[in-house]
Every structure is written in structure tokens, then in C-alpha cells.
Amino acid sequence: MMWMGLIHHATAALIVAFFVLFAAGKSEGLVKLLGTVLGLWILVLTIVGVVGIVTAPMFGGKPFGMDFHGMHDHWMHHDGGPGMTPPPAGTPMQPAPTPGSH
């Protein structure tokens, strides 16, 4: 299913990049420069995204080997989602065992 999203988003980004570069080619001066930079930036981001999705299986299903979903437990759930719930009230805290206390 990830491939369909890749094909859809890459195609849309390449179409936008084509039109931006086409319009930049018809322009002059600063607008031409900005349009060219923007069009090339869209192309670079598209290529990086495609490479990230294509190489994800080599890194355990994570683009570029990075765990992007691990951050969600810490700062994205303001409504008490995973990682934000306190431990149950009935469980007492146990001290960590020290070496040699067996």
C-alpha cells in the first residue's frame, strides 16, 4: 500500500515541478531564479522521498533507518495517548536492585 502513496505523491510533485520550471523558463530576472530554485527543490524532495520509500525494506521498514513514529509517544499526544498515562495507582514502586544484594 505504501507503493500506491509513493506513486501518487511522486507523480503529483513531478507535475507541479514541471509547471513551476516551465513558468520559470518563460519568466525573467528574480522570478526566473526563484521559480528555478523552487522547481529544483521540489524535484530534490521528490527524489529523496522515493529513495526513502524504496530503501525502507533494507532498514526494517523504516525510511533511511529512522524511527519516525517513536517521537509520537513523547510530544504528540496531549490527550493522554500512549506514553502519557501514569502508572496504575495500585502498583507500588519497587527500588532498583543493587549489585550484590542477592
N, CA, C and O atoms as a DFTB+ gen file, in Angstrom:
408 C
 N C O
     1  1       0.823      -1.193       0.000
     2  2       0.000       0.000       0.000
     3  2       0.865       1.253       0.000
     4  3       0.451       2.307      -0.483
     5  1       2.070       1.125       0.547
     6  2       2.961       2.266       0.577
     7  2       3.370       2.665      -0.849
     8  3       3.659       3.831      -1.118
     9  1       3.388       1.679      -1.753
    10  2       3.778       1.984      -3.127
    11  2       2.753       2.873      -3.829
    12  3       3.122       3.738      -4.623
    13  1       1.471       2.664      -3.539
    14  2       0.451       3.496      -4.179
    15  2       0.565       4.940      -3.717
    16  3       0.412       5.861      -4.519
    17  1       0.830       5.143      -2.445
    18  2       1.049       6.500      -1.945
    19  2       2.282       7.127      -2.564
    20  3       2.290       8.314      -2.890
    21  1       3.327       6.322      -2.726
    22  2       4.553       6.811      -3.355
    23  2       4.288       7.246      -4.785
    24  3       4.691       8.336      -5.189
    25  1       3.618       6.409      -5.545
    26  2       3.350       6.730      -6.953
    27  2       2.467       7.970      -7.052
    28  3       2.711       8.840      -7.888
    29  1       1.449       8.055      -6.208
    30  2       0.532       9.191      -6.243
    31  2       1.244      10.498      -5.899
    32  3       1.132      11.477      -6.637
    33  1       1.972      10.518      -4.788
    34  2       2.616      11.750      -4.357
    35  2       3.781      12.140      -5.261
    36  3       3.984      13.323      -5.533
    37  1       4.543      11.161      -5.723
    38  2       5.661      11.476      -6.613
    39  2       5.161      12.029      -7.941
    40  3       5.743      12.968      -8.484
    41  1       4.090      11.454      -8.464
    42  2       3.535      11.950      -9.725
    43  2       3.012      13.380      -9.560
    44  3       3.261      14.235     -10.410
    45  1       2.303      13.631      -8.489
    46  2       1.784      14.985      -8.253
    47  2       2.926      15.990      -8.082
    48  3       2.862      17.096      -8.618
    49  1       3.961      15.614      -7.343
    50  2       5.090      16.524      -7.132
    51  2       5.842      16.782      -8.432
    52  3       6.289      17.903      -8.674
    53  1       5.987      15.760      -9.268
    54  2       6.685      15.949     -10.543
    55  2       5.876      16.823     -11.498
    56  3       6.451      17.602     -12.258
    57  1       4.565      16.703     -11.467
    58  2       3.722      17.565     -12.312
    59  2       3.832      19.008     -11.853
    60  3       3.951      19.913     -12.679
    61  1       3.792      19.234     -10.545
    62  2       3.940      20.594     -10.019
    63  2       5.312      21.148     -10.371
    64  3       5.428      22.305     -10.776
    65  1       6.362      20.327     -10.219
    66  2       7.713      20.774     -10.547
    67  2       7.826      21.128     -12.029
    68  3       8.480      22.107     -12.387
    69  1       7.190      20.334     -12.888
    70  2       7.228      20.631     -14.318
    71  2       6.610      21.993     -14.614
    72  3       7.188      22.797     -15.345
    73  1       5.439      22.249     -14.045
    74  2       4.777      23.522     -14.318
    75  2       5.535      24.699     -13.709
    76  3       5.577      25.777     -14.304
    77  1       6.127      24.512     -12.548
    78  2       6.918      25.587     -11.940
    79  2       8.143      25.882     -12.803
    80  3       8.455      27.044     -13.061
    81  1       8.837      24.837     -13.250
    82  2      10.007      25.043     -14.107
    83  2       9.619      25.613     -15.471
    84  3      10.360      26.416     -16.037
    85  1       8.470      25.207     -15.999
    86  2       8.004      25.747     -17.270
    87  2       7.706      27.243     -17.143
    88  3       8.092      28.037     -18.001
    89  1       7.011      27.616     -16.057
    90  2       6.703      29.030     -15.839
    91  2       7.978      29.828     -15.582
    92  3       8.091      30.977     -16.010
    93  1       8.930      29.227     -14.889
    94  2      10.195      29.918     -14.624
    95  2      10.972      30.139     -15.914
    96  3      11.654      31.152     -16.064
    97  1      10.873      29.206     -16.834
    98  2      11.560      29.354     -18.119
    99  2      11.000      30.499     -18.949
   100  3      11.722      31.078     -19.761
   101  1       9.741      30.835     -18.765
   102  2       9.107      31.935     -19.508
   103  2       9.296      33.277     -18.819
   104  3       8.972      34.319     -19.389
   105  1       9.818      33.261     -17.593
   106  2       9.960      34.494     -16.815
   107  2      11.339      35.104     -17.008
   108  3      12.187      34.570     -17.722
   109  1      11.534      36.244     -16.346
   110  2      12.810      36.942     -16.410
   111  2      13.230      37.373     -15.015
   112  3      12.396      37.546     -14.126
   113  1      14.521      37.542     -14.838
   114  2      15.065      38.134     -13.624
   115  2      14.899      37.281     -12.381
   116  3      15.121      36.070     -12.398
   117  1      14.502      37.946     -11.296
   118  2      14.386      37.300      -9.994
   119  2      13.305      36.228      -9.981
   120  3      13.460      35.204      -9.316
   121  1      12.223      36.448     -10.701
   122  2      11.138      35.459     -10.739
   123  2      11.634      34.176     -11.403
   124  3      11.269      33.080     -10.979
   125  1      12.453      34.303     -12.429
   126  2      13.020      33.135     -13.094
   127  2      13.923      32.366     -12.132
   128  3      13.871      31.137     -12.072
   129  1      14.753      33.096     -11.376
   130  2      15.644      32.458     -10.414
   131  2      14.859      31.741      -9.324
   132  3      15.144      30.585      -9.009
   133  1      13.867      32.424      -8.743
   134  2      13.066      31.817      -7.684
   135  2      12.275      30.604      -8.187
   136  3      12.167      29.594      -7.490
   137  1      11.731      30.709      -9.380
   138  2      10.985      29.589      -9.956
   139  2      11.879      28.394     -10.228
   140  3      11.480      27.251     -10.001
   141  1      13.089      28.652     -10.713
   142  2      14.028      27.570     -10.969
   143  2      14.449      26.897      -9.669
   144  3      14.498      25.670      -9.589
   145  1      14.753      27.701      -8.649
   146  2      15.150      27.135      -7.357
   147  2      13.994      26.327      -6.761
   148  3      14.210      25.222      -6.264
   149  1      12.780      26.862      -6.803
   150  2      11.622      26.155      -6.260
   151  2      11.364      24.853      -7.013
   152  3      11.104      23.819      -6.396
   153  1      11.433      24.898      -8.333
   154  2      11.213      23.690      -9.131
   155  2      12.258      22.619      -8.855
   156  3      11.928      21.438      -8.745
   157  1      13.511      23.027      -8.744
   158  2      14.566      22.058      -8.440
   159  2      14.427      21.509      -7.022
   160  3      14.706      20.336      -6.774
   161  1      13.994      22.364      -6.092
   162  2      13.784      21.905      -4.714
   163  2      12.674      20.856      -4.660
   164  3      12.793      19.868      -3.935
   165  1      11.613      21.058      -5.407
   166  2      10.534      20.069      -5.462
   167  2      11.060      18.760      -6.042
   168  3      10.711      17.685      -5.556
   169  1      11.893      18.838      -7.072
   170  2      12.474      17.628      -7.651
   171  2      13.361      16.894      -6.645
   172  3      13.292      15.671      -6.530
   173  1      14.190      17.640      -5.920
   174  2      15.080      17.020      -4.934
   175  2      14.274      16.336      -3.830
   176  3      14.576      15.205      -3.452
   177  1      13.252      17.015      -3.314
   178  2      12.426      16.409      -2.266
   179  2      11.713      15.160      -2.763
   180  3      11.569      14.189      -2.021
   181  1      11.269      15.181      -4.002
   182  2      10.604      14.006      -4.574
   183  2      11.583      12.846      -4.685
   184  3      11.243      11.711      -4.350
   185  1      12.795      13.124      -5.154
   186  2      13.796      12.062      -5.291
   187  2      14.163      11.491      -3.926
   188  3      14.288      10.275      -3.781
   189  1      14.334      12.344      -2.932
   190  2      14.662      11.866      -1.581
   191  2      13.519      11.024      -1.019
   192  3      13.763      10.004      -0.375
   193  1      12.292      11.434      -1.253
   194  2      11.147      10.651      -0.789
   195  2      11.063       9.293      -1.456
   196  3      10.788       8.291      -0.796
   197  1      11.299       9.251      -2.767
   198  2      11.272       7.978      -3.486
   199  2      12.394       7.068      -2.988
   200  3      12.177       5.876      -2.771
   201  1      13.582       7.621      -2.809
   202  2      14.699       6.813      -2.308
   203  2      14.398       6.304      -0.902
   204  3      14.717       5.159      -0.581
   205  1      13.795       7.127      -0.069
   206  2      13.451       6.703       1.286
   207  2      12.459       5.561       1.304
   208  3      12.602       4.634       2.101
   209  1      11.457       5.607       0.443
   210  2      10.446       4.549       0.406
   211  2      11.011       3.283      -0.221
   212  3      10.729       2.178       0.243
   213  1      11.808       3.439      -1.275
   214  2      12.353       2.269      -1.961
   215  2      13.362       1.541      -1.072
   216  3      13.416       0.311      -1.092
   217  1      14.151       2.263      -0.304
   218  2      15.166       1.628       0.537
   219  2      14.638       1.258       1.924
   220  3      15.381       0.673       2.712
   221  1      13.406       1.570       2.245
   222  2      12.858       1.269       3.570
   223  2      12.932      -0.219       3.927
   224  3      13.243      -0.533       5.076
   225  1      12.664      -1.152       3.006
   226  2      12.772      -2.569       3.384
   227  2      14.186      -2.983       3.820
   228  3      14.336      -3.926       4.598
   229  1      15.205      -2.301       3.337
   230  2      16.565      -2.630       3.753
   231  2      16.841      -2.222       5.192
   232  3      17.782      -2.721       5.808
   233  1      16.030      -1.319       5.732
   234  2      16.229      -0.815       7.084
   235  2      15.101      -1.240       8.016
   236  3      14.792      -0.531       8.974
   237  1      14.490      -2.372       7.751
   238  2      13.430      -2.874       8.620
   239  2      12.124      -2.125       8.472
   240  3      11.360      -2.047       9.433
   241  1      11.840      -1.575       7.314
   242  2      10.595      -0.864       7.071
   243  2      10.603       0.584       7.488
   244  3       9.568       1.248       7.436
   245  1      11.760       1.093       7.905
   246  2      11.872       2.485       8.333
   247  2      12.638       3.266       7.274
   248  3      13.754       2.878       6.926
   249  1      12.074       4.359       6.747
   250  2      12.809       5.142       5.748
   251  2      14.136       5.652       6.314
   252  3      14.171       6.318       7.349
   253  1      15.211       5.331       5.625
   254  2      16.571       5.715       5.998
   255  2      16.968       5.165       7.362
   256  3      17.918       5.664       7.966
   257  1      16.266       4.144       7.867
   258  2      16.584       3.538       9.144
   259  2      16.155       4.348      10.352
   260  3      16.527       4.020      11.479
   261  1      15.375       5.406      10.138
   262  2      14.974       6.284      11.234
   263  2      13.578       5.908      11.708
   264  3      12.697       5.649      10.888
   265  1      13.366       5.875      13.010
   266  2      12.076       5.541      13.601
   267  2      11.292       6.824      13.836
   268  3      11.381       7.428      14.906
   269  1      10.527       7.237      12.837
   270  2       9.775       8.479      12.937
   271  2       8.600       8.365      13.888
   272  3       8.176       9.372      14.455
   273  1       8.061       7.169      14.079
   274  2       6.892       7.008      14.926
   275  2       7.256       6.978      16.403
   276  3       6.364       7.101      17.243
   277  1       8.505       6.823      16.750
   278  2       8.918       6.794      18.136
   279  2       8.748       8.133      18.826
   280  3       8.628       8.185      20.050
   281  1       8.735       9.204      18.074
   282  2       8.605      10.534      18.663
   283  2       7.184      10.811      19.125
   284  3       6.975      11.667      19.985
   285  1       6.210      10.114      18.577
   286  2       4.819      10.427      18.887
   287  2       4.470      10.175      20.344
   288  3       3.615      10.863      20.902
   289  1       5.116       9.204      20.965
   290  2       4.785       8.907      22.351
   291  2       5.210      10.012      23.297
   292  3       4.727      10.063      24.428
   293  1       6.078      10.879      22.883
   294  2       6.630      11.857      23.800
   295  2       6.009      13.245      23.683
   296  3       5.885      13.944      24.688
   297  1       5.619      13.658      22.485
   298  2       5.182      15.044      22.376
   299  2       3.940      15.244      21.522
   300  3       3.429      16.363      21.462
   301  1       3.438      14.225      20.868
   302  2       2.287      14.430      20.002
   303  2       0.957      14.155      20.701
   304  3      -0.075      14.650      20.248
   305  1       0.945      13.390      21.780
   306  2      -0.310      13.005      22.408
   307  2      -0.575      13.879      23.633
   308  3      -0.130      13.573      24.739
   309  1      -1.298      14.955      23.418
   310  2      -1.649      15.843      24.512
   311  2      -2.956      15.418      25.179
   312  3      -3.355      15.990      26.194
   313  1      -3.617      14.419      24.608
   314  2      -4.903      13.995      25.133
   315  2      -4.812      12.710      25.958
   316  3      -5.808      12.003      26.112
   317  1      -3.658      12.412      26.473
   318  2      -3.497      11.207      27.280
   319  2      -3.303       9.960      26.448
   320  3      -3.681       8.870      26.877
   321  1      -2.730      10.089      25.284
   322  2      -2.476       8.941      24.420
   323  2      -1.351       8.083      24.968
   324  3      -0.947       8.253      26.118
   325  1      -0.837       7.157      24.155
   326  2       0.224       6.265      24.625
   327  2       1.440       7.058      25.106
   328  3       1.834       8.042      24.480
   329  1       2.012       6.636      26.187
   330  2       3.186       7.296      26.727
   331  2       2.861       8.435      27.675
   332  3       3.757       8.957      28.339
   333  1       1.598       8.832      27.753
   334  2       1.209       9.959      28.599
   335  2       0.408       9.512      29.819
   336  3       0.089      10.331      30.681
   337  1       0.083       8.239      29.900
   338  2      -0.726       7.773      31.021
   339  2       0.167       7.433      32.207
   340  3       1.226       6.832      32.024
   341  1      -0.236       7.802      33.412
   342  2       0.564       7.461      34.595
   343  2       0.421       5.981      34.917
   344  3      -0.523       5.342      34.451
   345  1       1.331       5.426      35.699
   346  2       1.199       4.016      36.072
   347  2      -0.032       3.828      36.952
   348  3      -0.478       4.772      37.605
   349  1      -0.580       2.623      36.973
   350  2      -1.764       2.368      37.811
   351  2      -1.471       2.675      39.274
   352  3      -0.349       2.483      39.743
   353  1      -2.482       3.151      39.990
   354  2      -2.301       3.587      41.378
   355  2      -2.050       2.427      42.332
   356  3      -1.449       2.632      43.386
   357  1      -2.483       1.230      42.003
   358  2      -2.348       0.105      42.916
   359  2      -0.972      -0.542      42.909
   360  3      -0.701      -1.385      43.764
   361  1      -0.107      -0.192      41.998
   362  2       1.197      -0.841      41.929
   363  2       2.237      -0.001      42.657
   364  3       2.489       1.142      42.275
   365  1       2.851      -0.564      43.717
   366  2       3.875       0.205      44.432
   367  2       5.172       0.254      43.638
   368  3       5.468      -0.642      42.848
   369  1       5.919       1.290      43.854
   370  2       7.219       1.442      43.195
   371  2       8.218       0.515      43.870
   372  3       8.320       0.504      45.097
   373  1       8.943      -0.250      43.098
   374  2       9.963      -1.145      43.629
   375  2      11.331      -0.501      43.421
   376  3      11.611       0.005      42.334
   377  1      12.177      -0.510      44.430
   378  2      13.512       0.046      44.229
   379  2      14.319      -0.851      43.308
   380  3      14.118      -2.065      43.272
   381  1      15.222      -0.251      42.574
   382  2      16.070      -0.996      41.685
   383  2      17.018      -1.859      42.479
   384  3      17.589      -1.384      43.461
   385  1      17.213      -3.122      42.096
   386  2      18.131      -3.986      42.844
   387  2      19.555      -3.503      42.685
   388  3      19.965      -3.074      41.606
   389  1      20.295      -3.575      43.757
   390  2      21.699      -3.181      43.722
   391  2      22.546      -4.417      43.531
   392  3      22.154      -5.499      43.968
   393  1      23.689      -4.294      42.898
   394  2      24.560      -5.470      42.711
   395  2      25.013      -6.015      44.066
   396  3      25.381      -5.254      44.961
   397  1      24.982      -7.302      44.199
   398  2      25.435      -7.957      45.422
   399  2      24.387      -8.020      46.498
   400  3      24.728      -8.376      47.625
   401  1      23.108      -7.695      46.235
   402  2      22.076      -7.732      47.268
   403  2      21.272      -9.022      47.218
   404  3      20.167      -9.088      47.756
   405  1      21.812     -10.032      46.583
   406  2      21.101     -11.299      46.464
   407  2      21.071     -12.031      47.755
   408  3      20.509     -13.123      47.833
